[in-house]
Amino acid sequence: MDTRSKKESILVVDDAKDTVEIFKRNLTSEGYQVFTAYSAVEAINILDTVHIDLVITDIKMPEVSGTELIRHIRENYNSVEVVVITGYPSIEGAVMAVKTGAEDYLAKPFTDNELFTIVRRTLDKLHMRRNIQEQFYKRQSSQYGLIGKSESMNIVFHTINKAALTPATVLISGESGTGKELVARAIHYSSSRASAPFVPINCGGIPETLLESELFGYVKGAFTGAFESRAGFFQTADGGTIFLDEISETSPAMQVKLLRVLQDKEVYMISSRRPQKVDVRILAATNKDLHTLMKNGVFREDLFYRLNVISINIPSLRERGDDILLLTRYFADKYANQLNKSPNEFSEKALQVLKEYYWPGNVRELENVIQRLVVMNEHSVIDVPDLPSLMRFSAMKSTRFNRTLAEVELDYIHNVLSIVNGNKTRAAEILGIDRKTLREKLRMDKETWK
């Protein structure tokens, strides 16, 4: 995607209103979208609510200085560039601001051409960095099935990249169905252990009485039926990575044993008196709040801090905006290819319903819905009536208050048409209008979407 396909946004921060107005007039004349703030606090509020590409800020401001604002931006907004404004006596301060995180500085007095040049140069650097990041995200998603361009997923991709370069333990959190195992696989196969085993374990799916023997193995004669010694999952993963999903389901006794593995890098097979050294990286995942479990005495605090060296929180699907549309297209193409079918298209209304649905089952639920639609639908276009009934009901009950009266009317017309399976005569009767009026409203709707 071309990062310059939309108007670039600039935030000008200065306590001198005349200076702000000059910047706004000049930059607006060059086609930029300009926001203004007269203090660092006001600037932070704007950064929290709208997308900003570049911040141009004075250094000396009352209460919170421009240097502190730059530090805040660098700690909280990775995709925002900064240029500082300074007078000649403050060049040393400008250099300090650049060291703090500003890309460049603009010394007063300056010409319009100098302003436009430094703004364009800074934005070009920003676009280059974003393009490099986007190419990494594309490679990451195509290789590991992680699809997304939202800011929250970009943070996940960035952390995966960092985690892959270290041997540290990683704790992955997120609701069920968000893709925690995919993230774990991405870390493993991007790391130096990629050629060694990746062993996923669902701790909640193995009975507590069997979990120890499955993880650590046992020696011959350890219990009735142990006719030979057998290695556990930790030995199988030696040199590679073990993924402990649903780590919150382990008992306090098992947590002690896992803590020993993390501390000593060795395991004891059941009934063995000698430890075995293992070189295993541990990745763990949970869909529960471990802080709450620790307060309740259910999860060991020392184990939590051992696991939580690097943390990755995967956002729920409803928090990912247009990623829902990307995933819909991805899954539709995937299952159409499996069935040797032409890919289905989705109507604008259907896509809107998919985007507004709550998705309690997250990406797993979306994949199941799209697979069913591709398998069962015999038409080339998937529309609202083809969606599961719960979603259709949700669409009719939607309480969005940012729509015009005409949009609400058309939504109601389409809902009535869905109920009567497209019978326009019956729909007109229910709506209390004639067929000609109904056709006219539908024609206007089609022209709107062109």
VENVEN-V907847 format. One record per helix or strand of 2 or more residues. SS is the DSSP state (~ for helix, > for strand). FROM is the first residue (numbers start at 1). LEN is the number of residues. If there is no record, write none. Layout:
# VENVEN-V907847
<<SS/FROM/LEN> <SS/FROM/LEN>>
This chain:
# VENVEN-V907847
<<>/9/5> <~/17/13> <>/33/5> <~/40/10> <>/54/5> <~/66/11> <>/81/7> <~/88/13> <>/104/5> <~/112/33> <~/151/14> <>/170/4> <~/180/10> <>/198/5> <~/203/3> <~/208/9> <>/217/2> <>/230/2> <~/233/4> <>/241/5> <~/247/3> <~/252/13> <>/266/2> <>/276/2> <>/281/6> <~/290/6> <~/301/7> <>/310/4> <~/317/3> <~/323/16> <>/345/2> <~/348/9> <~/362/15> <>/381/2> <~/384/3> <~/389/8> <~/405/15> <~/424/8> <~/435/15>>
